[in-house]
Amino acid sequence: MDVERPSQAPPTTWVLVLALGPSLIWCGEYIGSGEVIIATRTGALLGPTVLWAILLGIFLKYWIGLCGARYTVVTGEGMVDCFSRVPGPRHWLVWVVLVGQVASGVCAVGALAVAAATFLGSLLPLGAHSTAIWGTAVTAFAFAVAWSGRFEILKRLMGLMVLAIVAGALYVAAHVLPSPRELAASAFGFGVPEVPAWVRQADPTVGTAWGEMLPLIGWSAGGFASQVWYTYWVIGAGYGMTRERSWGRRADEARLARLSAAEARDVRAWCRVVAWDATFALLIGVAVTAAFFLAGAGILRPQQLVPKGAQVAMELSRLFSTHWGRFGAVLFLVAGASAMVSTQLGQLAGWPRLLADCVRNLSPRFARVEPTKQFRLFLCLFVVTNLAICALFGTNPVFLIKLGAVCDGLLLVPLQALAVGYGLFVAQRRLLSPEAAEILRPRWHHAAILLAAFLAFGYFCVFQVPQVLHQMFGG
């Protein structure tokens, strides 16, 4: 590798859109169960009043992902390596992330397998064990694709189906939008409504409004892991100091220490590219999640339908069948299954890398293992756990998805915001030459919004998550 040239010339303002890439992978990974199932269900249960929860969750996580990606552009290493630099007992945060993300990953990937199996089983029932059979088929298919690493063509094909379901949701939402005044009140009113009596009658497992809102906040535009994975997609795109580097490598500290002012200005231009890229993902996340949410509020809520249990896919298909009859229902089920499988492929590309990154930082011996073998080792873990989850929880996809959303989207996010802030404002300065550190220093608003993310998600974790988990487990 030519270490004296940290980055190719950054694109000019006029071709920034053509440079977008990591955001498209990011969006393809997170548009799945959080949008199709959770957002639609929450809209049906609570109405448009809690639209603010979507906007708040996506906005704050956008800044975490953007700041993490900016750190990666400048240093050339991913977010887990940033965690390893946080002061305190050696690698304490990496240990926390490893334990938390093993649990979150097992639950979330398993939930997607069950959700995909539920959609496919609604299209083509296979008897009493339909969900287990389809779940096994989905798991085997996703495993084979992830093992081979040949995602591109398949992701494009599935992306067309995901685009179909998103376009349909946008169309439906546009026809059932509240008035501009009601929409503004929903977006900025921060209201927490009471759960209607008809909802409790239809689904006795529903507790408080927070029990539906927290999973929505957690998985709107992805959770903790999605922000980590975004740094991987930036590395793959070769932005800034990531050029000719690959996943699974720490920063070249000697190279960073002699970075010149001219080179730092080139890297700063790449920081602007990643800002455009992440903002593109923000806009897509808001539009798609809000569309499913408002479609649920406008179509399912007037019919007093609560998507739940093994019938969740058929109940959700009312979004399209109301407008386009049987064809609409089939289209929704096919596109919905594609969205779940596509998201699972994205997660199976990301979660094994995240866990391998953690173990690589904790074990020098594991760090010497070839990266592809590290990836495949953890990939095998998800195959085994997926099959177990499909067998044990195949009739309750909503519970699994909500649990995965809370675990991955909320529990570690406050620590993530603080750790990214430390990496951006402290570790980055220590790694760079003095002149480069001055040119690439982050702005005050990065610190302010990361602090706001820490406080907001910290509030959810301390005051709301415990009682929601208590309700979910039958309290």
C-alpha positions as CSV (number, residue, x, y, z in Angstrom):
1,M,0.0,0.0,0.0
2,D,1.2,3.5,-0.8
3,V,1.0,5.0,2.7
4,E,2.1,8.5,1.5
5,R,-1.2,9.1,-0.4
6,P,-4.0,8.8,2.2
7,S,-7.0,9.4,-0.1
8,Q,-7.9,9.8,-3.7
9,A,-9.0,13.3,-4.7
10,P,-12.4,14.0,-3.2
11,P,-15.3,14.8,-5.5
12,T,-16.3,18.3,-6.2
13,T,-19.6,19.8,-5.0
14,W,-21.2,19.0,-8.4
15,V,-20.5,15.3,-8.3
16,L,-21.1,14.7,-4.6
17,V,-24.3,12.8,-5.3
18,L,-22.5,10.4,-7.5
19,A,-20.1,9.6,-4.7
20,L,-22.9,8.5,-2.4
21,G,-22.5,4.8,-1.6
22,P,-22.3,3.7,2.0
23,S,-25.6,5.4,2.7
24,L,-27.3,3.1,0.2
25,I,-26.0,0.0,1.9
26,W,-27.0,1.5,5.2
27,C,-30.5,2.1,4.0
28,G,-30.8,-1.3,2.5
29,E,-29.7,-2.9,5.8
30,Y,-32.2,-1.1,8.0
31,I,-35.3,-0.9,5.9
32,G,-37.0,-4.1,7.2
33,S,-38.9,-5.1,10.2
34,G,-38.5,-1.8,12.0
35,E,-40.3,0.0,9.2
36,V,-42.7,-2.6,7.8
37,I,-43.8,-4.1,11.1
38,I,-43.1,-1.9,14.1
39,A,-43.8,1.5,12.4
40,T,-47.0,0.3,10.9
41,R,-48.2,-1.4,14.1
42,T,-47.4,1.7,16.2
43,G,-49.3,3.9,13.8
44,A,-52.3,1.6,14.0
45,L,-52.2,1.4,17.8
46,L,-51.4,5.0,18.8
47,G,-52.2,7.1,15.7
48,P,-50.1,9.9,14.3
49,T,-49.6,11.6,17.7
50,V,-46.2,9.9,18.2
51,L,-44.6,10.9,14.9
52,W,-42.1,12.9,16.9
53,A,-40.6,9.7,18.3
54,I,-39.6,8.6,14.8
55,L,-38.1,12.0,14.0
56,L,-36.2,12.2,17.3
57,G,-34.8,8.7,17.2
58,I,-33.6,9.0,13.6
59,F,-32.1,12.5,14.0
60,L,-30.1,11.6,17.1
61,K,-28.8,8.3,15.6
62,Y,-28.0,10.1,12.4
63,W,-25.5,12.2,14.3
64,I,-24.0,9.2,16.1
65,G,-23.5,7.5,12.7
66,L,-22.2,10.6,11.1
67,C,-19.7,11.4,13.8
68,G,-18.5,7.8,13.9
69,A,-18.1,7.8,10.1
70,R,-16.2,11.1,10.3
71,Y,-13.8,9.6,12.8
72,T,-13.3,6.6,10.4
73,V,-12.6,8.9,7.5
74,V,-9.9,10.7,9.5
75,T,-8.3,7.8,11.2
76,G,-9.0,4.8,8.9
77,E,-10.3,2.6,11.6
78,G,-13.9,1.5,12.4
79,M,-16.0,2.3,15.4
80,V,-15.2,-0.7,17.5
81,D,-11.5,0.3,17.4
82,C,-12.6,3.7,18.6
83,F,-14.3,2.0,21.6
84,S,-11.1,0.3,22.5
85,R,-9.4,3.7,23.0
86,V,-11.9,4.9,25.6
87,P,-10.1,5.3,29.0
88,G,-10.7,3.1,32.0
89,P,-10.0,-0.6,32.6
90,R,-8.4,-2.2,29.6
91,H,-11.0,-2.6,26.8
92,W,-13.9,-2.4,29.2
93,L,-16.3,-0.9,26.7
94,V,-15.4,-3.5,24.1
95,W,-16.3,-6.2,26.6
96,V,-19.7,-4.5,27.2
97,V,-20.3,-4.2,23.5
98,L,-19.4,-7.8,22.9
99,V,-21.7,-9.2,25.5
100,G,-24.6,-6.8,24.6
101,Q,-24.3,-7.3,20.9
102,V,-24.1,-11.1,21.0
103,A,-27.5,-11.0,22.8
104,S,-28.9,-8.3,20.5
105,G,-27.6,-9.9,17.3
106,V,-29.0,-13.3,18.1
107,C,-32.4,-11.8,18.9
108,A,-32.5,-9.4,16.0
109,V,-31.3,-11.8,13.3
110,G,-33.6,-14.5,14.6
111,A,-36.5,-12.1,14.6
112,L,-35.9,-11.3,10.9
113,A,-35.8,-15.0,10.1
114,V,-39.1,-15.5,11.8
115,A,-40.6,-12.3,10.2
116,A,-39.5,-13.4,6.7
117,A,-40.9,-16.9,7.4
118,T,-44.2,-15.4,8.5
119,F,-44.5,-13.4,5.3
120,L,-43.6,-16.4,3.1
121,G,-45.9,-18.7,5.1
122,S,-48.8,-16.3,4.4
123,L,-48.1,-16.6,0.7
124,L,-47.5,-20.3,0.7
125,P,-48.6,-22.1,3.9
126,L,-46.7,-25.4,4.5
127,G,-48.9,-26.9,7.3
128,A,-48.5,-26.8,11.1
129,H,-44.8,-26.2,10.9
130,S,-44.9,-23.6,8.1
131,T,-42.9,-21.0,10.0
132,A,-40.2,-23.4,11.1
133,I,-39.8,-24.7,7.6
134,W,-39.7,-21.3,6.0
135,G,-37.4,-20.0,8.7
136,T,-35.0,-22.9,8.1
137,A,-35.1,-22.1,4.3
138,V,-34.5,-18.4,4.9
139,T,-31.6,-19.1,7.3
140,A,-29.9,-21.5,4.9
141,F,-30.3,-19.1,2.0
142,A,-29.0,-16.1,3.9
143,F,-26.1,-18.2,5.3
144,A,-25.0,-19.4,1.9
145,V,-25.1,-15.9,0.4
146,A,-23.2,-14.4,3.4
147,W,-20.6,-17.2,3.4
148,S,-19.9,-16.6,-0.3
149,G,-19.8,-12.9,0.0
150,R,-21.7,-12.4,-3.2
151,F,-24.3,-9.9,-2.1
152,E,-24.3,-7.5,-5.0
153,I,-26.6,-9.0,-7.6
154,L,-29.0,-10.5,-5.1
155,K,-29.2,-7.3,-3.1
156,R,-30.1,-5.4,-6.3
157,L,-32.9,-7.8,-7.2
158,M,-34.3,-7.6,-3.6
159,G,-33.8,-3.9,-3.6
160,L,-36.3,-3.7,-6.4
161,M,-38.9,-5.4,-4.3
162,V,-38.0,-3.2,-1.3
163,L,-38.5,-0.2,-3.6
164,A,-41.9,-1.5,-4.5
165,I,-43.1,-1.8,-0.9
166,V,-41.6,1.6,0.0
167,A,-43.3,3.2,-3.1
168,G,-46.5,1.6,-2.1
169,A,-46.3,2.8,1.5
170,L,-45.5,6.4,0.3
171,Y,-48.5,6.3,-2.0
172,V,-50.8,5.1,0.7
173,A,-49.5,7.5,3.3
174,A,-49.9,10.4,0.8
175,H,-53.6,9.6,0.6
176,V,-54.2,9.4,4.3
177,L,-52.1,12.2,5.6
178,P,-53.5,14.3,8.5
179,S,-54.0,18.0,8.0
180,P,-50.8,20.1,8.0
181,R,-51.7,21.4,11.4
182,E,-52.2,17.9,12.8
183,L,-49.0,16.7,11.2
184,A,-47.0,19.6,12.7
185,A,-48.5,18.9,16.1
186,S,-47.6,15.2,15.8
187,A,-44.0,16.0,14.7
188,F,-43.3,18.5,17.4
189,G,-45.9,18.0,20.1
190,F,-44.0,15.2,22.1
191,G,-47.3,13.7,23.2
192,V,-47.6,10.3,24.8
193,P,-51.2,9.1,24.3
194,E,-53.2,6.6,26.3
195,V,-53.6,3.1,24.7
196,P,-57.2,2.8,23.5
197,A,-59.4,0.2,25.1
198,W,-60.0,-1.5,21.7
199,V,-56.3,-2.1,21.4
200,R,-56.1,-3.9,24.7
201,Q,-59.1,-6.0,23.7
202,A,-57.5,-6.9,20.4
203,D,-54.0,-7.6,21.9
204,P,-53.9,-8.1,25.7
205,T,-50.1,-8.1,25.7
206,V,-50.1,-4.3,24.9
207,G,-49.0,-2.4,28.0
208,T,-48.3,1.4,28.0
209,A,-47.7,3.6,25.0
210,W,-44.0,3.5,25.8
211,G,-44.1,-0.3,25.2
212,E,-44.9,0.4,21.5
213,M,-42.9,3.7,21.2
214,L,-39.5,2.5,22.5
215,P,-39.1,-0.3,19.9
216,L,-40.1,2.2,17.2
217,I,-37.4,4.7,18.4
218,G,-34.9,1.8,18.8
219,W,-35.1,0.5,15.2
220,S,-36.1,3.6,13.3
221,A,-33.1,3.8,10.8
222,G,-31.4,1.0,12.6
223,G,-29.9,0.6,16.1
224,F,-26.6,0.5,17.8
225,A,-25.1,-2.0,15.4
226,S,-26.2,0.0,12.3
227,Q,-24.1,2.9,13.3
228,V,-21.1,0.6,13.7
229,W,-21.7,-1.0,10.4
230,Y,-21.8,2.4,8.7
231,T,-18.2,2.8,9.5
232,Y,-17.5,-0.5,7.7
233,W,-19.3,0.7,4.6
234,V,-17.3,3.9,4.7
235,I,-14.1,1.8,4.9
236,G,-15.3,-0.3,1.9
237,A,-15.9,2.9,-0.1
238,G,-12.4,4.1,0.5
239,Y,-13.2,7.6,1.9
240,G,-10.3,9.6,3.2
241,M,-7.8,7.7,5.3
242,T,-9.6,4.4,4.6
243,R,-8.2,4.2,1.1
244,E,-6.6,0.8,0.4
245,R,-7.5,-0.3,3.9
246,S,-9.9,-3.0,4.9
247,W,-12.2,-4.0,7.7
248,G,-10.5,-5.5,10.8
249,R,-7.4,-3.2,11.0
250,R,-6.5,-0.6,13.5
251,A,-5.4,2.9,12.5
252,D,-1.9,3.3,11.1
253,E,-0.8,5.5,14.0
254,A,2.7,6.3,12.6
255,R,1.1,7.5,9.3
256,L,-1.4,9.7,11.1
257,A,1.3,11.2,13.3
258,R,3.0,12.6,10.2
259,L,-0.1,13.7,8.2
260,S,0.7,17.0,6.5
261,A,-1.6,20.0,6.4
262,A,-2.2,19.5,2.6
263,E,-3.2,15.9,3.2
264,A,-5.4,16.9,6.1
265,R,-7.3,19.4,3.8
266,D,-8.0,16.5,1.4
267,V,-9.3,14.4,4.2
268,R,-11.4,17.3,5.4
269,A,-13.1,17.4,2.0
270,W,-13.9,13.7,2.4
271,C,-15.6,14.6,5.7
272,R,-17.9,16.7,3.7
273,V,-18.7,13.8,1.4
274,V,-19.6,11.6,4.3
275,A,-21.8,14.3,5.7
276,W,-23.7,14.4,2.4
277,D,-23.8,10.6,2.4
278,A,-25.2,10.3,5.9
279,T,-27.7,13.1,5.3
280,F,-29.0,11.2,2.3
281,A,-29.6,8.1,4.6
282,L,-31.3,10.4,7.1
283,L,-33.8,11.7,4.6
284,I,-34.6,8.2,3.3
285,G,-35.0,6.9,6.9
286,V,-37.4,9.7,7.9
287,A,-39.5,9.4,4.7
288,V,-39.8,5.5,4.7
289,T,-40.4,5.1,8.4
290,A,-42.9,8.0,8.5
291,A,-44.7,6.6,5.5
292,F,-45.3,3.1,7.0
293,F,-46.3,4.8,10.3
294,L,-48.8,7.2,8.8
295,A,-50.1,4.4,6.5
296,G,-50.8,2.3,9.6
297,A,-52.5,5.2,11.3
298,G,-54.6,6.0,8.2
299,I,-55.6,2.5,7.0
300,L,-55.4,0.0,9.9
301,R,-56.4,2.2,12.8
302,P,-59.8,3.1,11.4
303,Q,-60.4,-0.6,11.0
304,Q,-59.2,-1.2,14.6
305,L,-56.7,-3.7,13.4
306,V,-53.7,-4.6,15.6
307,P,-51.0,-6.5,13.6
308,K,-49.9,-9.3,15.9
309,G,-48.9,-13.0,16.2
310,A,-48.8,-15.4,13.3
311,Q,-51.3,-13.3,11.3
312,V,-49.2,-10.2,11.4
313,A,-48.2,-10.4,7.7
314,M,-51.8,-10.8,6.5
315,E,-53.0,-8.0,8.8
316,L,-50.3,-5.7,7.5
317,S,-51.1,-6.5,3.9
318,R,-54.4,-4.5,4.4
319,L,-52.2,-1.5,3.7
320,F,-52.1,-2.5,0.0
321,S,-55.2,-4.6,-0.4
322,T,-57.4,-1.7,0.7
323,H,-56.2,0.2,-2.5
324,W,-55.3,-2.6,-4.9
325,G,-57.3,-5.7,-3.7
326,R,-55.8,-9.2,-3.9
327,F,-52.9,-8.1,-6.1
328,G,-52.0,-5.5,-3.6
329,A,-52.0,-8.0,-0.7
330,V,-49.8,-10.4,-2.7
331,L,-47.4,-7.6,-3.7
332,F,-47.1,-6.5,-0.1
333,L,-46.3,-10.0,1.1
334,V,-43.7,-10.7,-1.6
335,A,-42.1,-7.3,-1.2
336,G,-42.3,-7.6,2.6
337,A,-40.5,-11.0,2.6
338,S,-37.9,-9.5,0.3
339,A,-37.3,-6.6,2.7
340,M,-36.9,-9.0,5.6
341,V,-34.4,-11.2,3.8
342,S,-32.5,-8.3,2.3
343,T,-32.2,-6.8,5.8
344,Q,-31.1,-10.1,7.2
345,L,-28.4,-10.3,4.5
346,G,-27.2,-6.8,5.5
347,Q,-27.1,-7.9,9.2
348,L,-25.2,-11.1,8.4
349,A,-22.7,-8.9,6.6
350,G,-22.4,-6.6,9.6
351,W,-22.9,-8.4,12.9
352,P,-20.2,-11.1,12.4
353,R,-17.8,-8.3,11.6
354,L,-18.8,-6.3,14.7
355,L,-18.3,-9.3,17.0
356,A,-15.1,-10.3,15.3
357,D,-13.8,-6.8,15.7
358,C,-14.6,-7.0,19.5
359,V,-12.8,-10.3,19.9
360,R,-9.8,-9.1,17.8
361,N,-9.3,-6.2,20.2
362,L,-9.6,-8.5,23.2
363,S,-7.4,-11.4,22.0
364,P,-4.1,-10.9,20.1
365,R,-4.2,-14.6,19.1
366,F,-7.7,-14.1,17.5
367,A,-6.4,-11.0,15.8
368,R,-3.9,-13.2,13.9
369,V,-6.7,-15.2,12.3
370,E,-7.4,-14.3,8.7
371,P,-10.4,-11.8,8.7
372,T,-12.6,-14.0,6.4
373,K,-12.3,-16.9,8.9
374,Q,-13.1,-14.5,11.8
375,F,-16.3,-13.5,9.9
376,R,-17.4,-17.0,9.0
377,L,-16.9,-18.2,12.6
378,F,-19.5,-15.8,13.9
379,L,-21.7,-16.3,10.9
380,C,-22.0,-20.0,12.0
381,L,-23.2,-18.8,15.4
382,F,-26.1,-17.0,13.8
383,V,-27.1,-20.1,11.8
384,V,-27.5,-22.2,15.0
385,T,-29.3,-19.5,17.0
386,N,-31.6,-18.7,14.0
387,L,-32.8,-22.3,13.8
388,A,-33.4,-22.4,17.6
389,I,-35.4,-19.1,17.6
390,C,-37.5,-20.2,14.6
391,A,-38.4,-23.4,16.4
392,L,-39.2,-21.8,19.8
393,F,-40.7,-18.4,18.8
394,G,-42.0,-18.9,15.3
395,T,-45.6,-17.8,16.2
396,N,-44.7,-14.6,17.9
397,P,-42.6,-12.4,15.5
398,V,-43.8,-9.1,16.9
399,F,-42.5,-10.0,20.4
400,L,-39.1,-10.9,18.9
401,I,-38.8,-7.8,16.8
402,K,-39.8,-5.5,19.7
403,L,-37.3,-7.2,22.0
404,G,-34.5,-6.9,19.4
405,A,-35.4,-3.3,18.8
406,V,-35.1,-2.5,22.5
407,C,-31.9,-4.5,23.0
408,D,-30.1,-3.3,19.9
409,G,-31.6,0.2,19.5
410,L,-31.6,1.5,23.0
411,L,-29.5,-0.2,25.7
412,L,-26.0,0.6,24.5
413,V,-26.7,3.8,22.5
414,P,-26.0,6.2,25.3
415,L,-22.5,4.7,25.8
416,Q,-22.1,4.7,22.0
417,A,-22.8,8.5,21.8
418,L,-20.2,9.2,24.6
419,A,-17.6,6.9,23.1
420,V,-17.9,8.4,19.6
421,G,-17.6,11.8,21.2
422,Y,-14.4,10.8,23.0
423,G,-13.0,9.3,19.7
424,L,-13.8,12.5,17.7
425,F,-12.6,15.1,20.3
426,V,-9.8,13.3,22.2
427,A,-8.5,10.1,20.5
428,Q,-8.5,11.7,17.0
429,R,-6.4,14.7,18.2
430,R,-3.9,12.4,19.9
431,L,-3.5,10.3,16.7
432,L,-2.9,13.2,14.3
433,S,0.0,15.6,13.8
434,P,-0.6,19.0,15.4
435,E,-1.3,20.8,12.1
436,A,-3.6,18.0,10.9
437,A,-5.5,17.9,14.2
438,E,-6.2,21.6,13.9
439,I,-7.5,21.3,10.3
440,L,-9.6,18.3,11.1
441,R,-10.9,19.3,14.4
442,P,-14.7,18.6,14.9
443,R,-17.1,21.5,15.5
444,W,-18.9,22.4,18.7
445,H,-22.3,21.2,17.4
446,H,-20.9,17.7,17.0
447,A,-20.3,17.6,20.8
448,A,-23.7,19.3,21.6
449,I,-25.8,16.8,19.6
450,L,-23.8,13.8,20.8
451,L,-24.5,15.0,24.4
452,A,-28.2,15.4,23.6
453,A,-28.2,11.8,22.2
454,F,-26.6,10.5,25.4
455,L,-29.2,12.3,27.6
456,A,-32.2,11.3,25.5
457,F,-31.3,7.7,25.1
458,G,-30.0,7.6,28.7
459,Y,-33.5,8.8,29.8
460,F,-35.2,6.0,27.8
461,C,-32.8,3.3,29.2
462,V,-33.1,4.4,32.9
463,F,-36.8,5.4,33.2
464,Q,-38.7,3.6,30.4
465,V,-36.9,0.4,29.3
466,P,-37.1,-1.5,32.6
467,Q,-40.8,-1.3,32.9
468,V,-41.3,-2.0,29.1
469,L,-39.2,-5.2,29.4
470,H,-41.1,-6.1,32.5
471,Q,-44.4,-5.8,30.5
472,M,-43.0,-7.7,27.6
473,F,-42.1,-10.7,29.8
474,G,-45.5,-10.9,31.3
475,G,-45.2,-8.4,34.2
